[in-house]
């Protein structure tokens, strides 16, 4: 299992504030990623089944597309 330092990609520093700042940056980035995934899901959910079909996707593909794991 990865340590917290490995998780945030940081090296231990002499001052704890450096680690806290890096951890805060990771949390902010994660929240931004979640917001972007939700925005993509909302937008694709407004399309009709026909429009999604024209794009070559189905409604069930939307979560994978938002996560970036969609494969054809």
N, C-alpha and C positions, 0 to 999 in steps of 0.2 A: 504494500500500500504506500502511496506517495505521501511524503510529508507535506505540511502546509506550505513550506518554502518552495518545494518542487511544484506544487499546485499553482501557485501564483507566478512561477518563473522567477523567483527572487532569490538572492543570496542573503544569508544572515548579515546584518550590518550592525555596527556598534550602537546605533541609536534605534530604539524601537519605533520611532516616528517614521523612519524610512519604510519599514515593513508595513506599518499601518497605512501609510499613504499608498503603497503598492496594492495592498489588499483592497482598499477603497476603490482604486482604479479598476481592479478586476470586477468588483461588485457592480460598479457603474456600467462597465462594458457588458456584463451579463444582462443587466436590466435593459440596456439599449438593444441588445440582441433579441430579447424576449419581446420588446415592443415592436421591433421590425417584423418578427415572425407573426405576431398577431395582426399587424397591418396587412401583411401579405395574405393571410388567411381570410381576413375580412373582405379585402378587395376581390379575391378569387371567388368567395362565396356569393358575391353579388352577380356573378355571371350565370347565365342560364345553362342548362345541361347541353344545349346545342352549341353555345359559344365555347364551352369547355371542350366539347367534342371536336370542334373546329381547330382548337389548339392541340388536340391529341392527348387530352387528359380527361380524367373523370373526377367526380366529386370526392371519391375516396382517396385520390392522389394529393389533394390539397395539403393535408398535414405534412406529408413527406416533402412536398415542394417547399413549404415554408421552412422546414428544418434543413433543407439543402441536401436531403438524402434520396431524392427521387431519381430512379433509374428506369429507363425504358427497356 
